[in-house]
Amino acid sequence: MTETKKIATNEQIPSSSSSSPSRRLQAVKFLINCADQLKSSPIVKYSALSLFAHRFIPHLSSSRYRNTHHHWLLKNPLHFPHLQLFSLISLWISSKTHDSPPLALKTLKSIGDQCIKDQHFTKTDYLDAEILFLQSLNFEVGTMKNSVFLVIQELTLKLKEVARVGEMVSFQVCCDVMDLIYENDDISRMFVESPVYLAAAVVVAVYAMTVPKKMCEFPVVGWVNFVTGCREEDVMWVVKLILQHVVG
């Protein structure tokens, strides 16, 4: 468990790996907003965030991106409307993986026409962007195994089984906290680096925020240590970061 460096911002996605994606935060917020408008299931939403924020955006700073991509949608530096388009593509791919039937292209384009203000994209652009997105991932979409989302889901269910106050630790509130975590580069890196620690800390943070003080008798930190094997001091360090960001 180590602290991570802040990501700076600029107007466009730069090519240098030493610089960060300019509008990463805005693009992530855009993705979350579109997922909510589309009423995407949590697993679709967080799978899309994982594909987009943890795999596609880092690819934009890689040498492979700089040396191999010449398509106008990936022209370097990448403009923000193009980044918005690729965030929608991550939702589309995630829906194809987890939904039956998946999100229709017509619906996806409709939300894009509504929310992408500075550029219009055709259906062909969406199809091209999907191929480019998949190529950037080497067509390896992967699974959500051991993701923060699934670990939180499991922990909240188990907490309800062992403690009455578990009913107060809402899974939806945990998801709301996850959305806010994506706004903080330091914490959001833990989605990849320490998913179980982050999941444990989210559950503890929501417990602290939602369970009345007079009912906080259940040793939730010790319990997550027992269930996950995460060191209590490390969990509390992440909890502090989360609470400072969410309520501070």
Order of alpha helices (4+ residues) and beta strands (2+ residues): alpha-alpha-alpha-alpha-alpha-alpha-alpha-alpha-alpha-alpha-alpha-alpha-alpha
